[in-house]
Amino acid sequence: MNGERCAMEVGLILGTGDAQYSIDLEMIKAAEAMGFHSVWTSEAWGADAISSAAWILGNTTKIKVGTGICQMQARTPSLMATTSITLQELSGGRFILGLGPSGPQVIEGWHGRPYGKPLELTQEYVSIVRKVIAREEPLTHEGEHYQIPYKGPGATGLGKPLKTILRPRHGLKIYSASVSPGGIRNAAEVCDGVIPVYMDPSNYDAIGTYINQGFEKAGGGKSLETFDVCPFVTVVQNDDIEQARKPVKENMGFYIGGMGAKKKNYYKEYASRLGYADQAEAIQDAFLGGRRAEAFSMVPDELVDKVALVGPQGHIREQLSVWKEAGRKRQVSAMLCRVSSREAMETLAKELL
């Protein structure tokens, strides 16, 4: 990139993987050499995010590695805290903890744990992780989701407050993934950053309104100067712009149409806040009616171009001007990019790094 360096960082997103899981270390090392800020692992009900993060940290030297996201209910917050400390110490402070409540289908259907109340769960979970890392006193917590020491059914009564043996030398950033108003507000209040599944950088208020409300609840002058907004951004470089938009439309159509109940779909509500209420309603009706291809085709080209980087290199360069402006305003701290090819990654590096 010519001229002054862009204020916005760029990260690389890995998928959850296929039946035979592998990690493209060659691409990750290329991203590290290009100056990418971070690489992000994920988990659903296949490969887990932590093992992948550890593998990448062990095979790199500079790039940060984050989880996007770890399912909170799958691990106790105390274990998540000591896992994070371990990765921080072994990597020299290159780990970022991204958390999320996932959904009841996964938490109750796969992990066999109650889904609970996601906002309250996040607050309790983050509080416990921070207490463990701070080591100011033996760990205690009284909440709706966690009681430490545990005194409920089946308890022996022998539990006692403990302080981790580990002595952290590095701080830990904690992000929360969300697009709902309550989730964004919650992240801004108790976390160091938020990960929206997608974002229109020209319409910051669609999430910024709730970020500001979270800052007010947090107090202490919390602001975008100390809080990171790190949206997922799909990057598909292809001279055929319609083909480039297709995978983004399929992904957005699936989320807007089917990720939630008819009357409660946060992704549909988010699309509505971005100015596409009528289209979101039509997409959901088609998807729930079994007409998936029709639902995908209904995702507006304009919406795709606002939240993703798609098409020929020149078109992507034009789209990036809006993202750069958002970066200058600290409204986007880092673009976490899911790239279609090495060529797309090189375009990002050339324009932003």
C-alpha positions as CSV (number, residue, x, y, z in Angstrom):
1,M,0.0,0.0,0.0
2,N,1.4,3.4,-0.9
3,G,1.4,6.3,1.6
4,E,0.4,6.1,5.2
5,R,-0.4,2.7,6.7
6,C,-4.1,2.0,7.2
7,A,-5.2,2.2,10.8
8,M,-7.2,-1.0,10.4
9,E,-5.7,-4.4,10.9
10,V,-6.5,-7.5,8.8
11,G,-7.0,-11.0,10.1
12,L,-7.5,-14.3,8.3
13,I,-10.4,-16.6,9.2
14,L,-10.2,-20.4,9.0
15,G,-13.3,-22.5,8.5
16,T,-14.6,-25.2,10.8
17,G,-13.1,-27.8,8.4
18,D,-14.4,-30.9,6.6
19,A,-14.5,-34.5,7.8
20,Q,-10.8,-34.8,7.2
21,Y,-9.5,-31.7,9.1
22,S,-6.3,-29.9,8.1
23,I,-4.7,-26.5,8.4
24,D,-3.1,-24.7,5.5
25,L,0.1,-23.6,7.3
26,E,1.6,-22.4,4.1
27,M,-1.2,-19.8,3.6
28,I,-1.0,-18.8,7.3
29,K,2.8,-18.3,7.1
30,A,2.3,-16.3,3.9
31,A,-0.3,-14.1,5.7
32,E,2.2,-13.7,8.6
33,A,5.0,-12.6,6.1
34,M,2.6,-10.1,4.5
35,G,1.8,-8.5,7.8
36,F,-1.6,-9.9,8.6
37,H,-2.5,-9.1,12.3
38,S,-4.1,-12.4,13.2
39,V,-5.6,-15.7,12.2
40,W,-8.8,-17.1,13.6
41,T,-10.0,-20.6,14.4
42,S,-13.5,-21.8,15.0
43,E,-15.6,-24.7,16.2
44,A,-19.0,-26.2,15.7
45,W,-19.3,-29.9,16.4
46,G,-16.1,-31.1,14.6
47,A,-12.6,-29.7,15.0
48,D,-12.2,-27.6,18.1
49,A,-10.9,-24.0,18.2
50,I,-8.3,-24.4,20.9
51,S,-6.3,-27.3,19.4
52,S,-6.1,-25.5,16.1
53,A,-5.0,-22.3,17.8
54,A,-2.2,-24.1,19.7
55,W,-1.0,-25.8,16.5
56,I,-0.9,-22.4,14.6
57,L,0.8,-20.6,17.5
58,G,3.4,-23.4,17.6
59,N,4.2,-23.0,13.9
60,T,4.4,-19.2,13.7
61,T,6.4,-16.5,15.4
62,K,4.6,-13.1,14.9
63,I,1.0,-13.4,13.9
64,K,-1.7,-13.4,16.7
65,V,-4.1,-16.3,16.9
66,G,-7.7,-15.8,18.1
67,T,-10.7,-18.1,18.5
68,G,-13.8,-17.1,16.6
69,I,-15.4,-18.5,18.6
70,C,-15.0,-20.9,21.6
71,Q,-18.4,-22.2,22.8
72,M,-18.6,-21.1,26.4
73,Q,-20.8,-23.9,27.8
74,A,-18.4,-26.5,26.4
75,R,-15.6,-25.5,28.9
76,T,-15.7,-24.2,32.5
77,P,-14.6,-20.6,32.7
78,S,-11.7,-21.6,35.0
79,L,-10.4,-24.1,32.4
80,M,-10.8,-21.4,29.7
81,A,-8.8,-19.0,31.7
82,T,-5.9,-21.4,32.4
83,T,-6.0,-22.6,28.8
84,S,-5.7,-18.9,27.7
85,I,-2.9,-18.2,30.1
86,T,-1.1,-21.3,28.9
87,L,-1.4,-20.3,25.2
88,Q,-0.3,-16.7,26.1
89,E,2.8,-17.8,28.0
90,L,3.9,-20.3,25.3
91,S,3.3,-17.9,22.5
92,G,4.7,-14.8,24.0
93,G,1.3,-13.1,24.3
94,R,-0.1,-13.8,20.8
95,F,-3.5,-15.3,21.8
96,I,-6.9,-13.6,21.7
97,L,-9.9,-15.3,23.3
98,G,-13.1,-15.0,21.3
99,L,-16.2,-16.4,23.1
100,G,-19.8,-17.0,22.2
101,P,-22.9,-18.8,23.5
102,S,-23.4,-20.6,20.2
103,G,-27.1,-21.8,20.0
104,P,-29.3,-24.2,21.9
105,Q,-29.2,-26.8,19.1
106,V,-25.5,-27.2,19.6
107,I,-25.2,-26.6,23.3
108,E,-28.1,-28.8,24.4
109,G,-28.0,-31.2,21.4
110,W,-24.2,-31.8,21.3
111,H,-22.7,-30.8,24.6
112,G,-25.7,-31.9,26.7
113,R,-25.6,-28.7,28.7
114,P,-28.4,-26.1,29.3
115,Y,-28.2,-23.2,27.0
116,G,-29.1,-20.7,29.8
117,K,-29.4,-17.0,29.4
118,P,-26.7,-15.9,26.9
119,L,-26.2,-12.4,28.1
120,E,-26.0,-13.3,31.8
121,L,-23.8,-16.3,30.9
122,T,-21.4,-14.1,29.0
123,Q,-21.1,-11.6,31.9
124,E,-20.5,-14.4,34.5
125,Y,-18.0,-16.2,32.2
126,V,-15.9,-13.2,31.4
127,S,-15.9,-12.1,35.0
128,I,-14.6,-15.5,36.2
129,V,-11.9,-15.6,33.4
130,R,-10.7,-12.1,34.4
131,K,-10.6,-13.0,38.1
132,V,-8.5,-16.1,37.4
133,I,-6.0,-14.1,35.3
134,A,-5.9,-11.3,37.9
135,R,-4.8,-13.6,40.7
136,E,-5.9,-11.0,43.3
137,E,-7.5,-13.5,45.6
138,P,-8.8,-17.1,45.6
139,L,-11.6,-17.6,43.0
140,T,-15.1,-17.3,44.2
141,H,-18.3,-16.6,42.3
142,E,-22.0,-16.7,43.0
143,G,-24.2,-16.5,39.9
144,E,-27.1,-18.0,38.1
145,H,-24.9,-20.1,35.8
146,Y,-21.8,-20.7,38.0
147,Q,-21.2,-21.2,41.7
148,I,-17.6,-21.4,42.8
149,P,-16.9,-23.3,45.0
150,Y,-19.8,-25.5,44.0
151,K,-22.3,-26.3,46.8
152,G,-25.3,-27.6,44.8
153,P,-26.7,-31.2,44.2
154,G,-24.0,-33.8,44.4
155,A,-21.4,-31.6,46.1
156,T,-19.1,-33.2,48.7
157,G,-18.8,-29.9,50.6
158,L,-15.0,-30.2,50.3
159,G,-14.5,-27.6,47.6
160,K,-12.5,-24.5,48.6
161,P,-11.5,-21.3,46.8
162,L,-8.2,-21.7,44.8
163,K,-5.9,-19.3,43.0
164,T,-4.2,-20.5,39.8
165,I,-0.6,-21.6,40.2
166,L,0.2,-19.9,36.9
167,R,1.5,-16.3,37.1
168,P,0.5,-14.5,33.8
169,R,3.0,-12.2,32.3
170,H,0.8,-11.1,29.4
171,G,-2.7,-9.5,29.4
172,L,-5.5,-11.2,27.5
173,K,-8.0,-9.6,25.2
174,I,-11.5,-11.1,25.3
175,Y,-13.9,-10.7,22.4
176,S,-17.6,-11.7,22.2
177,A,-19.4,-12.6,18.9
178,S,-22.8,-11.0,18.5
179,V,-25.2,-9.2,16.1
180,S,-28.2,-8.8,18.5
181,P,-28.6,-5.4,20.2
182,G,-28.3,-7.0,23.7
183,G,-25.3,-9.1,22.7
184,I,-23.5,-6.1,21.2
185,R,-24.3,-4.0,24.2
186,N,-23.1,-6.7,26.5
187,A,-19.8,-7.1,24.6
188,A,-19.2,-3.4,24.8
189,E,-19.8,-3.4,28.6
190,V,-17.7,-6.4,29.7
191,C,-15.4,-7.4,26.8
192,D,-12.4,-5.9,24.9
193,G,-14.1,-6.3,21.5
194,V,-17.0,-7.6,19.5
195,I,-17.1,-9.9,16.4
196,P,-20.1,-9.2,14.2
197,V,-20.8,-12.0,11.7
198,Y,-21.0,-9.2,9.1
199,M,-21.0,-5.4,9.0
200,D,-21.8,-2.5,6.7
201,P,-19.0,0.0,7.4
202,S,-21.0,2.8,5.9
203,N,-23.8,2.2,8.5
204,Y,-21.9,2.0,11.8
205,D,-24.9,3.1,13.8
206,A,-26.5,-0.3,13.2
207,I,-24.1,-1.6,15.8
208,G,-22.6,1.6,17.1
209,T,-25.8,2.6,18.9
210,Y,-25.6,-0.5,21.1
211,I,-21.8,-0.3,21.5
212,N,-22.2,3.2,23.0
213,Q,-24.9,2.0,25.3
214,G,-22.5,-0.7,26.5
215,F,-19.8,1.8,27.1
216,E,-22.2,3.9,29.2
217,K,-23.0,0.8,31.4
218,A,-19.3,0.0,31.7
219,G,-18.4,3.5,32.8
220,G,-14.8,4.6,33.3
221,G,-14.6,6.4,30.0
222,K,-14.6,3.2,27.9
223,S,-14.6,4.1,24.2
224,L,-13.6,2.9,20.7
225,E,-10.0,3.9,21.7
226,T,-9.8,0.8,23.9
227,F,-12.5,-1.4,22.3
228,D,-12.1,-3.5,19.1
229,V,-14.8,-3.9,16.4
230,C,-13.7,-6.9,14.3
231,P,-16.3,-8.0,11.8
232,F,-16.1,-11.1,9.6
233,V,-15.7,-10.2,6.0
234,T,-15.9,-12.6,3.1
235,V,-13.4,-11.8,0.2
236,V,-14.0,-13.5,-3.1
237,Q,-11.9,-12.2,-6.0
238,N,-13.3,-13.2,-9.4
239,D,-13.7,-11.3,-12.6
240,D,-17.3,-12.6,-12.8
241,I,-18.9,-10.5,-10.1
242,E,-22.1,-12.6,-10.1
243,Q,-20.1,-15.7,-9.3
244,A,-18.2,-13.9,-6.7
245,R,-21.4,-12.8,-4.9
246,K,-22.9,-16.3,-5.0
247,P,-21.3,-17.9,-1.9
248,V,-21.9,-14.7,0.1
249,K,-25.6,-14.8,-0.9
250,E,-25.9,-18.5,0.1
251,N,-24.3,-17.8,3.5
252,M,-26.4,-14.7,4.2
253,G,-29.6,-16.3,2.9
254,F,-29.0,-19.2,5.2
255,Y,-28.5,-17.0,8.3
256,I,-31.3,-14.5,7.5
257,G,-33.7,-17.2,6.4
258,G,-33.0,-20.1,8.8
259,M,-30.8,-19.3,11.7
260,G,-33.6,-18.8,14.2
261,A,-37.3,-19.0,14.6
262,K,-39.8,-17.2,12.4
263,K,-40.4,-14.5,15.1
264,K,-36.9,-14.5,16.6
265,N,-34.0,-14.4,14.1
266,Y,-31.2,-12.0,15.1
267,Y,-29.7,-12.1,11.6
268,K,-32.9,-11.2,10.0
269,E,-33.3,-8.4,12.5
270,Y,-29.8,-7.3,11.8
271,A,-30.4,-7.2,8.0
272,S,-33.5,-5.1,8.8
273,R,-31.4,-2.6,10.8
274,L,-29.1,-2.3,7.8
275,G,-32.1,-1.1,5.8
276,Y,-33.3,-4.4,4.2
277,A,-36.4,-5.3,6.2
278,D,-38.7,-6.2,3.3
279,Q,-36.0,-8.2,1.6
280,A,-35.2,-10.0,4.9
281,E,-38.8,-10.9,5.4
282,A,-39.1,-12.3,1.8
283,I,-35.8,-14.3,2.3
284,Q,-37.1,-15.9,5.5
285,D,-40.5,-16.8,4.0
286,A,-38.8,-18.5,1.0
287,F,-36.2,-20.3,3.2
288,L,-38.7,-21.6,5.7
289,G,-41.0,-22.6,2.9
290,G,-38.3,-24.9,1.6
291,R,-37.3,-22.7,-1.4
292,R,-33.7,-22.3,-0.5
293,A,-32.4,-21.4,-3.9
294,E,-35.0,-18.7,-4.2
295,A,-34.1,-17.4,-0.8
296,F,-30.4,-17.1,-1.7
297,S,-31.2,-15.3,-4.9
298,M,-33.2,-12.7,-3.0
299,V,-30.2,-11.4,-1.1
300,P,-29.6,-8.0,-2.7
301,D,-26.4,-7.4,-4.6
302,E,-26.2,-4.0,-2.8
303,L,-26.2,-5.7,0.6
304,V,-23.5,-8.2,-0.5
305,D,-21.3,-5.4,-1.8
306,K,-21.7,-3.5,1.5
307,V,-20.7,-6.4,3.9
308,A,-18.3,-8.4,1.7
309,L,-15.5,-7.8,-0.8
310,V,-16.4,-9.4,-4.0
311,G,-15.7,-9.3,-7.7
312,P,-12.7,-8.1,-9.8
313,Q,-9.7,-6.6,-8.1
314,G,-10.7,-3.1,-9.2
315,H,-14.1,-3.5,-7.7
316,I,-12.7,-4.8,-4.4
317,R,-10.3,-1.8,-4.3
318,E,-13.3,0.5,-4.7
319,Q,-15.2,-1.3,-1.9
320,L,-12.2,-1.1,0.4
321,S,-12.3,2.8,0.4
322,V,-15.4,2.6,2.7
323,W,-13.7,0.1,5.0
324,K,-10.5,2.3,5.2
325,E,-12.6,5.3,6.2
326,A,-14.3,3.3,9.0
327,G,-10.8,2.2,10.1
328,R,-9.7,5.8,10.3
329,K,-12.6,6.5,12.6
330,R,-11.8,3.4,14.8
331,Q,-15.3,2.1,13.8
332,V,-13.6,-1.0,12.5
333,S,-10.4,-2.2,14.3
334,A,-9.7,-5.2,12.2
335,M,-11.3,-6.9,9.2
336,L,-11.4,-10.7,9.9
337,C,-11.3,-12.0,6.3
338,R,-12.4,-15.3,4.9
339,V,-10.6,-15.3,1.6
340,S,-11.3,-17.4,-1.5
341,S,-7.7,-17.6,-2.7
342,R,-4.1,-16.6,-2.2
343,E,-4.7,-13.9,-4.9
344,A,-7.5,-12.4,-2.7
345,M,-5.2,-12.4,0.3
346,E,-2.4,-10.6,-1.7
347,T,-4.9,-7.9,-2.8
348,L,-5.8,-7.2,0.8
349,A,-2.1,-7.0,1.7
350,K,-1.4,-4.7,-1.1
351,E,-4.2,-2.3,-0.3
352,L,-4.2,-2.4,3.5
353,L,-0.8,-3.5,4.9
